[in-house]
Amino acid sequence: MENEKTKLTYRQAWKMNLRAWKIWWKLCPGVFFSTLASSIMKAITPYVTIFFSAQIINELAGNRRPEELTKWVILTLSCAAGCALLQGIFSRWANYEKASADRLDSQIYMKKMLSLDYVDVDRQAVFDLYSQIKQNANWAGWGIHRTLSFFEDLVTAVVQILGGIGLSMSLFLLNVPQDSSLAFINHPLIAVGIVGFMLLISVVAPLCSNQIYRYWIAYAPESRLANRFFGFYATLSANRSLAPDVRMYEQEEKVCEPYLDRNNAYMPGSTIAKNAKGPMGLWAALSQCVTAILTGVVYAFVCLKAWAGAFGVGSVTQYVGAITQLFRGLSNLLTTMGEMQGNGQFLQDGFQFLDIPNRMYQGSLTTEKRSDRNYEVEFRDVSFRYPDTDQWVLRHVSIKFRVGSRLAVVGMNGSGKTTFIKLLCRLYDPTEGEILLNGIDIRKYRYDDYIRIFSVVFQDFKLLALPLGENVAGSSEYDRERVKKCLEDAGFAERLQSFPKGLDTYLYKDLKEDGVDISGGEAQKIAIARALYKDAPFIILDEPTAALDPIAEAEIYSRFNDIVTDKTAIYISHRLSSCKFCDEIAVFDEGKIAQMGTHDKLVADTNGKYYELWNAQAQYYTNI
């Protein structure tokens, strides 16, 4: 998947931020109301203090009337207390909503991942894109979540600007007495020049700050790679499943530390560290220098007018504070706009992922709910190759499943067995040919309805750190007696009796300290029980007994006809001895069905692939 990013214009960046805000509005509208209220109070509070302080100072420098001083002091304390109370309430509300948004952030991508066609979930390009999105967020908080802080910064900046204009406007309207030697300050061009100079300075400062962000943005690809290394190798020793290998082969010292040393993206000698000490530091210093110049110009202009008699000393406090806040707001506005433009490049990644289309046709027909389970599936000249590759995995496969039959699928690694099952379950669609259910192309059935007729135990199945009963049922609400029956059929009854809380016992210790760790064989039995609980017409088992000992395996197979009952069962297995009880065996070789038949028929063909595989395994048992 191509991911070429070009520099966005402010207009493009603004449109992308609007789209991100629409997403957040649907997820948590409260974050906007709370942020709006909190930002307004945060921006207004300094102006309240500035205004009332100016009135008190003016009165102290002027008539010093006790009643006026008392009035202004009471108003100052009341308004300051009220603002502090409201700011505290709104700030707490905003923090709550933002914390909720933090939790919802991952759901934006989780929901998209769950809705993606499996063919896209399985693509390396999609995985890389998703990884880039997460690494961008880890690196500097770039992406969709960052847009919430932009909203807060924009509201605060706009209110600062409006408040500053309101309190400083009279600075340019109050004239110096005409008999003053500084009366020339009253000339309109002076005011225009001063305002223009202040605007220029307030624009230059954020431009300098935005130059710093360009370095952060340019460093993103290197930081993503570094985060991948750091995220894996720095936490390697904390992974329990890898702990034995890490210790036995001393991988912490021989593998982890050398990799981390070579990928020193965050070390003192890294590129970003050198830039921080060099050009980034210079831009930051220049920004602060320009801001200091602005402050100096403000003080000079206000003090000159006060000295010339345009207003009292208390107003100096008001105007200096108001103009400083005004241009700080303007500077923050421009800085935020620059950050929005820079973040737009990372929003491109996020929206590229969210815009991945669902190409698989969903169909409209409903699969028949047949009480006799009379379903027939046929592969008709099916060929398949994975996206982004030219290599065929399956070629011209034709096979029909008999209702209630037991089909074994065997073959060497890479022969196409698992791909065959994924096509049957419609995780993929054929590149050529068609798959029929009761004579109708499966693409014409509703997708969610079609997959309900399959119970599958994949070779790389996963159990969740949830109660045992919920793992079997795949739901928090379930039939407890039915779950117990499925566990018993899968050979897990004896182990279940040892669980301290029965079906309510948590698997693993990820969520509960009293959770129970289970072996690979026990996990496989639970997975088989889960497939039985679904009670679908087709049951598919990919290496269903690979982790079981020979006795447990023999027990499962001896009871499987009773367990599977009238279902159509398909087994993928490398243990050819487990195929004997099947009605038919399909032998895959290099993406094709090389042979079909019963075990006795296939093993009798001494020139066939099955005979070769059978004898390759049998020699370890016969040559003793």
N, C-alpha and C positions, 0 to 999 in steps of 0.2 A: 504494500500500500504506500503510495507516494505521499509524502508529507512535507511539501515544499512551502515554507513560510516566507512571505514577503512583508515588508514594513507596511503597516496599515495607516491610513489617514485617520484624522480625528473623527471624521464622519463614520468611517467603517468601524472604528473602535467603539464609538458611541452606540451604533446599532447592535453590536455584539453584546455590549453591556446591558442594553435594554432587553435583549433576549434572555440573558442570564437572570436579570431581575424578574422577568415574567416567570421563569422557572421557580425562583424563590417565592414569588407571590403565591403560586399554587401550593407550594410545600408548607410555607409558614408566613402568612401575611402579617402576623403579629410582630415580626421582626422589623417590618417597615414602620408600623405605627409607633412602636416603642423607640426605635432609633430616631425617628423624626422628633418625637417629644423630648427625648434625652439630648439630642444634638441642639435643638432650639434653646433649651434651658442652659446647656453648657456654653453656648455662644452669647446668650443674653446676660448671664450673671456678671461677667466682668464689666459690662456697660452700666449695670445697675450700681455697682460699687463706684465706678468712675464718675457717674453723674452726681450721685449724692455726696461723694467726697468733695467734688468741686464746689457744691453749694455750701458745705460746711466751711471750707477754706475761704471762700468768698466772703462769708459772713464774719469769719474771724478777722479777715484782713480789712473789713469794712466797718459796718456799724456795731458789730458785736452785740446784737440784741439777744438777750437770754431766751426770750420766747421763740425767736426764730431759730436759734441754735438748738433749743430743745425739740422744736418741730422737726428740723432736719435730722437730728440724731435719732429720734424715734422712728422716723421714716426710713432712715438708713438701716437701722437694726431690724426693723420689721420686714422690709423688703429683702434684706440680705438673708434673714432667717427663713423667709418664705421661699426664696430662690433655692437656698441650700436644701430645704425640705423637699421641694418639688424635684430638684436635680437628683437627690438621693433616691426618691421613689422611682423616677423615670429611668435612672441609671440601673437600678436593681432590676426593673422590668426588662430593660434592654439586654442586660447581661443574661437573664434567664432565657430570653428569646434567642439570643446569639448562641447560647450553649445548646439549645434545642436544634438550631440550624447546624451546628457542628456535627451533631449526631445524624442529621438528615443528609449531610453532604455526601456521604458514601452511598446513600440510597439512590441518588441520581444515577450513578453508574451501575449499581447493583441491579436496579430494575431494568435498565437497558440491557445489561448482560444476560439477564434471565429471559428477556424477550427476543434476543438475537436468534437467528437461525443457527442451529448447531454447527453448520458448515463454517460460519463466521467465527463462532466461539473457538473452533478448533484451528483457526488460521494463525500462523505465527505473526503475520503482519498486524492483526487485530490485537493480539497479546502485547506486541511491542508498543502499539499506540496507547493501549490502556496503561502499560507500565510507564510510558513517558508522562502521561497525565498525573499519575501518582507521584512520580519522582519530581516533576515540576512543583507540585504542592509541597513535597518534603524539602525541596531546595530553598524556596523563598516564598512559599504560600501562593504561587501563581495559579491561576485558573478560575473556575466558576465561583469558588468560595470567596476569593479575594474581592469580588464585586460588591459584597455586602459592606466591606469597609469603605469602598469608594462611595457608596450611598451615604454613609455616615459622614465622611469627610466633605462631600459636596454640600450636604445640608448645613453642616457647621460653617463652612466657608461662606456660603450664600448669606446666612444670617449674620455672620461677622461683618460682611460687606455692607449689608443693609443697615445694621445698627451703627456701624462706623460713619456711614453717610449721614444718617439722621443726627448724630451727635457732633459731627464736625462741619456740617454745612455752614453753620453760622460763623465759623472761622473766616470764611471768604466773604461773608456778607457784612461783618462788622468792620467799619473803616477806622483807620488811624486819624486823629484830629488833623484838620488841614494846616494848622499852624505848626505841626511837628516837622522836624527835619526828615522824618521817615515817611512823609505823606505820599511819596512816590509808590509806596507799597500798595496803595489803593488802586493803582492802575490795573485794569482788567488783564492786560497782557502778563503782568507779574503773577497774578493768580493762575492764569492759564499755563504759564511757564513752570511754576512750582508744581502744579498738578501733573503736567506732562512729564516733568523730571521724576516725580514720585512714581508715576505709572511705569516709566521706563525702568527704573530701579527695581520695582516690584515684579516686572516681567523677567529681568535678567537673573534675579536670584533663583526662581524656580527652574529657569533654563539650565542653570549650573547644576542644580540638584538632579534634574532629569538626565544630565550627562552621566551621572553616577549609575543610574538605573540601566543605562545602555551596557555598562560593563557586566552588571548582574545578568542581564538578558543574554548577552553574548556568551557568558560562561555556563549557561544552562545545559548545553549538550555534555560538556565535561563533567558537570556536577551530577547529571543523571547517571552517567557511567560510574562515577565514584560512589553514588548512593547505592547502586546495585552491589558493588563490591562490598561496601561497608555493611549494607543490610544483611548480606549473606555471611561474609566471613567474620564480622564482628560479633555475630550472634550464634555462630556455629557451635560453640561449646555449650550453649544453653538448650540446644535441641536434643531432647531425650532419645529420640530414635537414632540419632547419629553418634551419641555418646560413646558406645563401644568402639566404633571405628576410629573416632578422634583420639581415643586414649591408646588403643592398640598400635596405631601407626604414628602417634605423636603429631597429628596433623595440625594441632594448634600452633606449634612452633615451626613445623616444616612447610606448612601450606598457608595457614591463615596470616601469620605475621609477615611473611615475605610478600604476599599479595597486597596487604594493606600498606606495606612500606613502599611498594612500587607505584601504587595508586594513591599518591599523597595530595589529592586535590584540595584537602582542607588543612594541610600542614603549613608551617611558616614559609617554606620555600615554594609554595604553589603559585600558579599564575594569579589567582584572585588575591592572594596575600600580597604579592608584589604590586598589583594594581591598586590595592587598598592603600599601601604606603606611598604609591606614586601618583598617577593621574587622578584616581578617585579621591585621594586626600586633598589634592590641589583644587579639584572642583568643589569639594565640600568647603575648603577654606575660602575660596573665592565667593561662594554663596553667602557665607557668614560675613565676609568683608563687605559685600554689596548691601546686605541687610543692615550692617552697622552704618554705612553711608546714608541709607534711607532714614534711619533713626536720627542721625546727626542733622540732616536737612530738616526733618520735622521739628526737632527741638529749636533749631536756629530760626525758622520761619515763625513758629508760635511765640517764642521768646521775644523776637523783634517786635511783633505786633503788640504783645503785652507791654513791653518796655515803652513803646510809643503811645500807649494809653488806649488801645482799641478795646481792651477788656481787663478784668481783674486777674490777680494771681491764681485764684481758684480755678479760673477757666483754663489756665495753662495745663493743669492736671487733666481736665476734661479733654481738651483738644489733643494733647500729646497721647493720652491713653486711647482716645477714639481713633485717631489717625493710625496709630501703631496697630491697633486691632483691625482697622479697615484694610490696611495693606498686608497685614499678616493673613487675613482672610483671602485677599486677592492672590497672594503668593501661594497659599494652600490650595486654592481653586486651580491655579495653573499647574501646580505640582501634581495634583490628583489627576488632572486631564492628561498630563504626560505619563503617569503611571497607568492610566486606563489604556492609553495607546500602546504602551509596552506590554501590558497584560493581554491585549487583544491577540497577540501572536500565540499565547498559550491557550486562550479561549478557542482559537482555531482547532487545536488538538482536541479539546473537549467536545466541541460541536461536530468535528469530523467523526468522532466516535459515536456521539448521540444520533448522528444522521446516517449511520450505516443502515441501508434499507433491508427490509425482509423480502428476500427474493423468492423464497419457497412459496409455491401456490398453496393456499390453505384449504381449498376445496369447500364444498357446501353439502355434500351428501352425508347422511348419518349412517354409521355402521349398524348393521342389524344386531339387535340384542337377542340372539338365538339361544333358546334354552337347551337345544341339542348340540350347541357349540359346533355346528356344522360350517366351519370356515375352511376355505381352501385358498392357499397362497401359491402363486406361480411366478417364478422369474422367467421372463421371456427374452432371451438374447440380450442379457444385461451386461454392459461394460461400464467401467467407472475409473476415473482418475481424479485425484485430489486437486482442489483449486491451486492455481499458481504453479502447477507442475505439468509436464508433458508425459509423464510416465504412467502407463496403464496399470492399475492395481488388480482389476478384474477384466476379463475379456470373454465376451460371448457366453455368459453363464445362463443356462436354462435348467430349471428344476421345479418340480411341483411337490408340495407337501400334502400327504394324505392326512385326512382328519383323524386325530387321535393317535397318530404314529409317533414313533421315537426315532429321530434322525440324529446321527452323530456327524460332526464336521471335523475332519482331521487334516493334518498337513504340516509341513515344516513352517518355522517362523517366517513371516513375510509372504506367505502363500495366498493371503487374501481372506482368511477365515473371519477375523474380527470386522473387516470392512463389509463382508457379506451380511453379517448380523446388523451392522449399523444401517445398511440399506434396507433390510427387512423392517427395522423399527422406524424407518424414515427419518433417521438423523441426517441422512444424506439422500439426495435424489440421484437416480442413475444418470450418467453422462449420455449413455445410449441405451436403447431398449426400454422395457417397462416391467413393472411389478404389479401383479393383479391380485385383488382380494375378491373372491367369488366372481371372477371374470371382469371386474371393473378396476381400472387403473387407480392405484392407491392415492394418487395425487388429487383425485376427484372427491375423496372423503375429507371431512373436517379433520384437520391435523390433530387437535386435542382428542377427538373422538377415536381416531384410528389408533393412537399410541396406547389407549386404555385397554386394548385387547392383548397387550404384551406385558408379561412379568419377566424382568431380566435381572440376572446377577452378573454384572460385568466383572472382568478379571481384576480391574482396579477399582472395585466398589469402595464406597466410603460409608462408615457409620458415624453418627454425630454424638457429641458429648452430651447426650440427653438420656432420660430414663429408657430402660430396655424396651418397655411396652411401646413407647412412642417411636423408637427406632424400627420396630417390627411393623407397626401400623402405618408409619409415615404420617402420623397425625397426633395431635394432643388429646383427641377424643377417639376412643376405640372400644371394641368388644374384647374385654379382658379374657374371657373363656376361649374365644377364637384365637387370640394371640398365643395363649398357653398351648392350644392344640397344634398350632403351626410350629412352635418351638419344639414341642415333643416330636412331631413328625420329622423335624430337621435334626433330631438327636441331641437337643440341648436341655432336655427335661432334668437330667441329673444335676447339671451345672446350675440351672435355675433355682433348685432347692437350696443351694448354698448362698444365694444372693440375700443380703441382709434385709432388703425391702422388696424382694420379689420383683415384679414388673416395674416398680417405682425406683429401682436401683439405677443410679446414674452410671453410664459407661464412661470409663476414664476419669481422670481427676482434674480435667480442665476447668470445670465449673463447680464441682463439689469435692471437698476433701475426702468424703467417704465414698467417692466413686470407685468403681471396680475396674481394674485393668484386665483385659482379656487377651488371650493368645490369638494368633492368626487363624488357627483352625476354628476356635470358638466364634470369632468374628464372621468366618465364612458360613457357619451354621446359622447365625443370626440373619445374615444376608439371604440365605436360602429360605428361612422362615418369612422374611419380608416379602419375597417373591410369591410364596404360597398364600400369604395373607391377602395379597391383591386379588387373587383368584381370577386371573385373566385366562382366556381360552388358550393362549400360547405362553409357554414358559421356556425361557432361553437361559441356559447356564453356560457361561464362559469359564472353563476350568473350575467347575464347581467344587471340586474336592482337592485342589492343588495343595492346600495347606493342612489337609487332614492326614492323620496317620493311616496305615493300611487297614487296621481294624475298623476305624471309624468310617473309612471310605467304603469298605465292604458292607458295613451296616446300612449306610445311606443307599447304596445301589440295590441291596437286597429288598429294600422297602420302597424303592422309587416308583414302581408301577402302582402301588397302593397310594402313595403320596400324590402322584401326578394325576391319577384317575383317568378321566376322559379328555384331559388336555393334550394338545399337540406339543411335544417336548423336543427341543433342539439342544444338543450338547456340543460344545467345542472342547476338545480334550487332546492333550499330548499323550495321555496314558491310554494306549490302544486297548489294554485289557478292560477298560471301563466301557468300551464300545460294544462288547459282546451282546449285551441285553437289548441293544437298539434294533429296530426293524430294518433300518437301512443306514448305510454309511456313505457320506460324500467325501471323497479324497481330493483335496485342493492341492494344486501344484502350479506355481508361477501364475497365479491369477485365473486358473481354469479348473474346471472339474475334470480331473484325470480319470476317476473311476467312480462307479456307483454300485452298491450291492450290499449283501449281508456280510458279516464277518467271515463266515465259512467260505463263501464264494470268493471274496477278495483275497483271503490268505492262500487260497488254492492257486491263484494266478501268480506263479513264481516270477513272471516278468513285470508285474505291476508295481506301482509306487507303494501301495499298502503293504505288500509282502516285504518290500525293502524296509519300510518303517517298522513293521512288526518284528522282523528279525533283528533289527538294530537294537530294539529294546529287549527282546527275549534272550539275547546272548548273555546279558548280565545275570540272568536267572538260571540259564541252562549250563553255562560253562563254570561250574563251581567244583 
